[in-house]
Amino acid sequence: MILIKTTRLLLALIASAVPLGIFNSNAVAGEKVSHTVVINSENQPGQTYYKLETPGSIQQLNGRVNGHSVSKNPKYDRVSNGQAQGRVSSGNDAFRVYGGISNLELTNPDAAKVYIE
């Protein structure tokens, strides 16, 4: 598991924190890589809007994911065309990303922790 506290230069941090290819959809020939991304704002100050992008596909998750209680909020959360956008404020959103993670942005990085497995 990787914990990202700030998303500034996120892809550079990911590349330095994990073996090369783990966030690349071509890591194993013929096998589609998937990752779980949890954006956790529990016990964090304020709120943040996020955008998560992949050249593959994204599925929003509900219930319990990797020890985190997560939920969908149709007022703020949107998933389409390899992109997820939303807001977290004292709660958690989670996604299954199929393929590589090409971008992850938070408007207020101090308001959330991001876990990637």
C-alpha positions, 0 to 999 in steps of 0.5 A: 500500500502507498499513502500519498499525503500531497498530490504535487508531483504525484506521478514522480512520487509514485515512480520513486516509491514503487517498482517501475511498471506497477502503475502501467497497464502494460506491466505484465503482457496480456494481463490488465493491472488494477489498483484500488484508490481510496481518497480518505478525508476522515479526521482531516481538516476541510474538504477537497475536490479530486480528479482521477484519470486513467487510459483504462476504466474506473469503477466507483466502489461502495461499502468497505474497501481495504479497511475504509468505509466508503460511499458514493455521493451522486451530488458530487461524484462523477465517473465517465470515460476513464475519469472520476471527479468528486469531493470528500469532506469527513468521508471516503471515496474509493475506486477500482482503476483498470489500467495505469493511473495517469493523473490524480489531483486534489484541490486541497491536499491537506484535507485528504490522504490517498491510499493506492494498492 
